[in-house]
Amino acid sequence: MPDRKVKMTLPNGKVVDGVEIAVDESTERWSDITFKDGIRIRVKMTVVSVHRADDEYDPEGNPMMALNMAPSVAIIEVPESLKKKKAS
């Protein structure tokens, strides 16, 4: 599938031409977070799409890219004392 042409806005506000790049492979790992109140969650970011700007580069010479990402959150553990009481 050929790359799709897009308009993209750089961090400095400049609008430039770019291309949407298909993701070939991605490994997105979960991060486990435990809070002081005993709640434990897992989070990860999933790459939805990637755009590369035409003829725009960062100070190291790398092409400017923009990633569209979606967060995923899973509640793993919640102490009973923090849960809403069920109506009886």
C-alpha positions as CSV (number, residue, x, y, z in Angstrom):
1,M,0.0,0.0,0.0
2,P,1.5,3.4,-1.0
3,D,2.0,6.0,1.7
4,R,-0.9,8.5,1.9
5,K,-0.1,12.2,1.6
6,V,-1.2,14.4,4.6
7,K,-0.9,17.9,5.9
8,M,0.7,17.9,9.4
9,T,1.4,20.6,12.0
10,L,4.8,20.7,13.5
11,P,5.3,21.7,17.2
12,N,6.2,25.2,16.1
13,G,2.8,25.6,14.4
14,K,4.2,25.3,10.9
15,V,1.9,23.3,8.5
16,V,3.9,21.0,6.2
17,D,3.3,18.2,3.7
18,G,3.9,14.7,4.9
19,V,3.1,11.1,4.4
20,E,1.2,8.5,6.6
21,I,3.5,5.6,7.2
22,A,2.1,2.1,7.7
23,V,3.2,0.4,11.0
24,D,5.1,-2.8,10.0
25,E,5.7,-4.1,13.6
26,S,5.1,-2.8,17.1
27,T,5.7,-4.1,20.6
28,E,3.7,-2.2,23.2
29,R,4.4,-3.3,26.7
30,W,2.2,-2.7,29.8
31,S,3.5,-0.6,32.6
32,D,2.3,-1.7,36.1
33,I,1.6,1.1,38.5
34,T,0.8,0.7,42.2
35,F,-0.5,3.7,44.2
36,K,-0.1,4.4,47.9
37,D,-3.9,3.8,48.4
38,G,-3.4,0.2,47.2
39,I,-4.9,0.6,43.7
40,R,-3.0,-1.2,41.0
41,I,-3.4,-0.4,37.3
42,R,-1.7,-1.3,34.0
43,V,-1.3,1.2,31.2
44,K,0.1,1.2,27.7
45,M,0.1,3.4,24.6
46,T,-1.0,1.9,21.3
47,V,0.3,3.5,18.1
48,V,-2.7,4.2,15.8
49,S,-0.9,6.0,12.9
50,V,2.4,7.7,12.1
51,H,3.1,10.7,9.9
52,R,6.5,11.8,8.6
53,A,7.1,15.4,7.5
54,D,8.6,16.0,4.0
55,D,12.0,17.8,4.2
56,E,11.7,18.6,7.9
57,Y,14.3,17.4,10.4
58,D,15.2,17.7,14.1
59,P,18.6,19.1,15.2
60,E,20.2,15.6,14.9
61,G,19.0,15.2,11.3
62,N,16.2,12.8,12.0
63,P,13.0,13.2,10.1
64,M,10.2,15.0,12.0
65,M,7.4,12.5,12.8
66,A,4.0,12.7,14.5
67,L,2.4,9.7,16.2
68,N,-1.3,9.3,16.9
69,M,-1.5,7.1,20.0
70,A,-4.3,5.7,22.1
71,P,-4.0,4.9,25.8
72,S,-5.2,1.6,27.3
73,V,-5.8,1.3,31.0
74,A,-6.6,-1.9,33.0
75,I,-7.6,-1.8,36.6
76,I,-5.9,-4.7,38.2
77,E,-6.6,-4.4,41.9
78,V,-8.7,-2.1,44.2
79,P,-8.9,-2.5,48.0
80,E,-12.4,-3.4,49.1
81,S,-12.4,-0.2,51.3
82,L,-12.3,2.0,48.2
83,K,-15.0,0.2,46.2
84,K,-18.6,1.5,46.1
85,K,-20.8,-0.5,48.3
86,K,-23.5,-2.5,46.5
87,A,-27.1,-1.7,47.2
88,S,-28.9,-4.6,48.9
